């Protein structure tokens, strides 16, 4: 029989020193479904030039956003040596912690709606991430980034 010191739980494990945030798979699926529906609408409206043009343009835009989410699903990653951020359409850029000047959350209210953006400022560039990019609240991500940065040797 093993004796323990009054505690029923195992000792807490240390929090991980790395994290990744990606777009919601459900949201990517929705974008893909909308693209398919718009392509079907384009086929259905093949006789009407204006409706066909509108459906094709909308399908291209929705498809472009869906393709970006499929090519670069991880928008932000952090570890002890720095950050990896998505840049451009689907590229990635590695940032050392020494390059990051500021991490903050910009909160705005417009028309009764509240929006949050995570801002990662390197002095030369500003990387912005929304709740749709991160699949969680930007304030929670900022807290986690600051925690990981504090562990940086």
C-alpha positions as CSV (number, residue, x, y, z in Angstrom):
1,X,0.0,0.0,0.0
2,X,1.3,3.4,-0.9
3,X,0.9,6.3,1.5
4,X,0.5,9.9,0.2
5,X,0.4,13.2,1.9
6,X,-3.2,14.1,2.1
7,X,-3.4,15.1,-1.6
8,X,-5.6,13.2,-3.9
9,X,-4.2,14.6,-7.1
10,X,-0.9,14.3,-8.7
11,X,1.5,17.2,-8.5
12,X,0.8,19.9,-11.1
13,X,2.7,19.6,-14.3
14,X,4.5,22.7,-15.6
15,X,2.7,24.6,-18.3
16,X,4.1,24.0,-21.8
17,X,6.7,26.3,-23.1
18,X,5.2,26.4,-26.6
19,X,1.8,27.0,-28.1
20,X,0.1,27.2,-31.5
21,X,-3.1,29.0,-32.6
22,X,-4.9,28.1,-35.8
23,X,-8.1,29.0,-37.6
24,X,-11.2,27.0,-36.6
25,X,-11.6,23.9,-38.7
26,X,-15.3,24.5,-38.6
27,X,-14.9,27.9,-40.0
28,X,-12.6,26.6,-42.8
29,X,-15.3,24.0,-43.6
30,X,-17.9,26.7,-43.8
31,X,-15.8,28.7,-46.2
32,X,-15.3,25.6,-48.4
33,X,-19.1,24.9,-48.3
34,X,-19.9,28.5,-49.3
35,X,-17.4,28.2,-52.2
36,X,-19.1,25.0,-53.4
37,X,-22.6,26.6,-53.2
38,X,-21.4,29.7,-55.1
39,X,-19.9,27.5,-57.8
40,X,-23.2,25.6,-58.0
41,X,-25.0,29.0,-58.2
42,X,-22.7,30.0,-61.1
43,X,-23.6,26.9,-63.0
44,X,-27.3,27.4,-62.2
45,X,-27.2,31.0,-63.4
46,X,-25.1,30.3,-66.6
47,X,-27.8,31.9,-68.8
48,X,-27.9,35.2,-66.9
49,X,-24.6,37.0,-67.5
50,X,-24.8,39.4,-64.5
51,X,-25.7,36.7,-62.0
52,X,-23.0,34.4,-63.4
53,X,-20.4,37.1,-63.1
54,X,-21.5,37.9,-59.5
55,X,-21.5,34.2,-58.5
56,X,-18.1,33.5,-60.1
57,X,-16.5,36.6,-58.4
58,X,-18.0,35.6,-55.0
59,X,-16.8,32.0,-55.5
60,X,-13.3,33.2,-56.3
61,X,-13.2,35.4,-53.2
62,X,-14.6,32.7,-50.9
63,X,-12.3,30.1,-52.4
64,X,-9.3,32.4,-51.9
65,X,-10.0,32.8,-48.2
66,X,-10.7,29.0,-47.9
67,X,-7.5,28.2,-49.7
68,X,-5.5,30.5,-47.4
69,X,-6.9,28.7,-44.4
70,X,-6.0,25.3,-45.8
71,X,-2.5,26.4,-46.8
72,X,-1.6,28.2,-43.6
73,X,-4.0,27.0,-40.8
74,X,-1.5,27.9,-38.0
75,X,-1.6,31.7,-37.8
76,X,0.7,32.1,-34.7
77,X,3.1,29.8,-32.8
78,X,5.3,30.6,-29.9
79,X,8.1,28.8,-28.1
80,X,11.1,29.8,-25.9
81,X,13.1,31.2,-28.8
82,X,10.4,33.4,-30.4
83,X,7.3,33.6,-32.5
84,X,6.3,32.3,-35.9
85,X,3.6,34.5,-37.6
86,X,1.8,34.2,-40.8
87,X,2.7,36.9,-43.4
88,X,1.2,37.7,-46.7
89,X,-1.2,35.2,-48.2
90,X,0.3,32.0,-46.7
91,X,3.9,32.7,-45.8
92,X,5.5,32.5,-42.4
93,X,8.1,34.7,-40.6
94,X,10.1,33.8,-37.6
95,X,10.6,36.5,-34.9
96,X,13.0,36.2,-32.1
97,X,11.7,37.5,-28.7
98,X,14.3,40.3,-29.0
99,X,12.5,41.6,-32.1
100,X,9.1,41.8,-30.4
101,X,8.7,45.3,-29.0
102,X,5.2,45.0,-27.7
103,X,2.3,42.6,-27.4
104,X,-1.1,44.1,-26.7
105,X,-4.8,43.6,-27.4
106,X,-6.7,46.4,-29.1
107,X,-10.4,46.4,-28.1
108,X,-12.9,48.5,-30.0
109,X,-16.7,48.9,-29.8
110,X,-18.6,49.9,-32.9
111,X,-22.3,49.7,-33.6
112,X,-22.8,47.8,-30.4
113,X,-20.3,45.1,-31.3
114,X,-17.0,44.6,-29.5
115,X,-13.9,43.4,-31.4
116,X,-10.5,42.4,-30.2
117,X,-7.3,42.3,-32.2
118,X,-4.0,40.9,-30.9
119,X,-1.2,43.2,-32.0
120,X,2.4,42.0,-32.2
121,X,4.7,45.0,-32.8
122,X,8.3,44.5,-34.0
123,X,8.9,48.2,-34.6
124,X,9.1,47.7,-38.4
125,X,5.9,45.6,-38.8
126,X,2.6,45.2,-37.0
127,X,1.1,41.7,-37.0
128,X,-2.7,41.6,-36.3
129,X,-4.7,38.6,-35.3
130,X,-8.4,38.4,-34.8
131,X,-10.5,35.8,-32.9
132,X,-11.1,34.1,-36.3
133,X,-7.3,33.7,-36.8
134,X,-6.6,32.4,-33.4
135,X,-9.8,30.4,-32.6
136,X,-9.8,31.9,-29.2
137,X,-9.9,35.3,-27.5
138,X,-6.9,37.5,-28.3
139,X,-6.6,38.5,-24.7
140,X,-6.1,34.9,-23.7
141,X,-3.4,34.5,-26.4
142,X,-1.7,37.7,-25.3
143,X,-1.5,36.4,-21.7
144,X,-0.1,33.1,-22.9
145,X,2.5,34.8,-25.1
146,X,3.6,37.0,-22.2
147,X,3.9,33.9,-20.0
148,X,6.0,32.1,-22.6
149,X,8.2,35.2,-23.2
150,X,8.9,35.4,-19.5
151,X,10.3,31.8,-19.6
152,X,12.8,32.9,-22.4
153,X,16.3,32.5,-21.1
